[in-house]
Amino acid sequence: MKQIHCSSLKNTFLVTFLTLISIQCFSQSSFSNNFWENVRFGGGIGLNFGNSNFNGSLSPNAIYQFNDKFAMGVGLSINYSKFDTSKLLAYGASVNTFYNPINFLQLSVEFEQLRVNRKTEFSTFTIKDNFWSPALYLGIGYTQKNYTVGVRYDVIHNDKRSIYQNTLIPFIRVYF
């Protein structure tokens, strides 16, 4: 398996991001003087209960809708998990880009950086692990009004450092 170097990935992401912004700025036919008219809020919430297990997450987001096809924004994320002998707290931020080439199809690029604090207790000792966990998601979804349902793929997934076991993650997005 080929290993991706973080610096080249950052450069690729930065160039892509700046290119999309430049194209969008030049192609926009009208620009609203009122910034807040084009800001939309949304995010996600998740709860999971099981036999002595719990997982809860909250991820508010705000995006700027440049036009009907293109939006960018930022988000915050917090995730808490407790399973038998282990606890996990992950928190961080993300930068999101959404593009709708046709009305019902949404393509997305999301960069998320989480600080992870993990603690596992055994009968005779405890393991504490604190680290940063980056993720770069490429997503595709079906959009209807304010809702998008789809799947995203983490292209820099690290089995040892990701809080998710799988590279493919289904999602539901809601923005108002």
Buried (B, 14 or more C-beta within 10 A) or exposed (E): EEEEEEEEBEEEBEEEBEEBBEEBEEEEEEEEEEEEEBBBEBBBEEEEEEEEEEBBBBBBBBBBBBBEBBBBBEBBBBBBBBEEEEBBBBBBBBBBBBBBEEEEBBBBBBBBEBEBEBBBEEEEEEEEEEEEBBBBBEBEBEBEEEEBEBEBBBEBBEEEBBBBEEBEBEBEBBBE
